[in-house]
Amino acid sequence: MEHHCKSLLITGVDTGVGKTVITTALWSYGQRYAPQQQWGIFKPMQSGTAVEPGDRQHYCETLPLNQTPEEVCPVSFAAPLAPPMAALLEERQIDLVPVWQTYEKLQQRCDRLLVEGIGGLGSPITWEWTVADLAAAWRLPMVLVATVRLGAIAQIVANVALARQYKLELRGLILNCVTPCSEKDIQQWTPPQFLTQLTQVPVLGVLPYGTHSPADLAAIVADWPLDKLW
């Protein structure tokens, strides 16, 4: 019987921790509520390790992954810049071969693979390709994570438009409170019902502000309609 892995791209409107938190939440949900399945995390590349440890180290230190660090993220750059510019500073060529090989290896091994994007859909990963190009090549369905703040609606609409341009399957929006947000703030800055009506993409949930453990995150997202993702 042929093994079939279901993959999902977690991409974001803003740079920052939103995608990492949601990726952690979904992986932790899988460990708690679907332990019979093998869940993996894959970040094709990262930059900025000279400033902070990076997502690869974060995942490997905070989650009991059945993966090597290189399987979590095979390509890394020091400068906190887009990968092409970071590679230029290090006089390196961006080689997508290890990215492709690692992705295919995890596809064979995992039942569910969470692919964390590098920046947003329009973020460059080479001099020719963006995250959207990679998602299209891998035919990845996706979820879009957006920060609850003034101005987010325009960025969400722009990313939804880019997803449609690339014929990507956008399965949901997730709103993330990176600062303390009241219900009034959410309804004024990123009203879920309005966003769903405007974009024709369901808002799956709102992640409240705060420092959450993986177990807390699993419990929070368990109330969301995650069946729409798979």
PyMOL commands that set and color helices and strands:
alter all, ss='L'
color gray80, all
select helices_A, chain A and resi 18-33+55-62+69-72+83-89+97-109+131-138+152-165+183-189+192-199+214-221+226-228
alter helices_A, ss='H'
color red, helices_A
select strands_A, chain A and resi 6-12+39-42+45-47+75-77+112-116+142-147+170-176+203-207
alter strands_A, ss='S'
color yellow, strands_A
deselect
rebuild
show_as cartoon
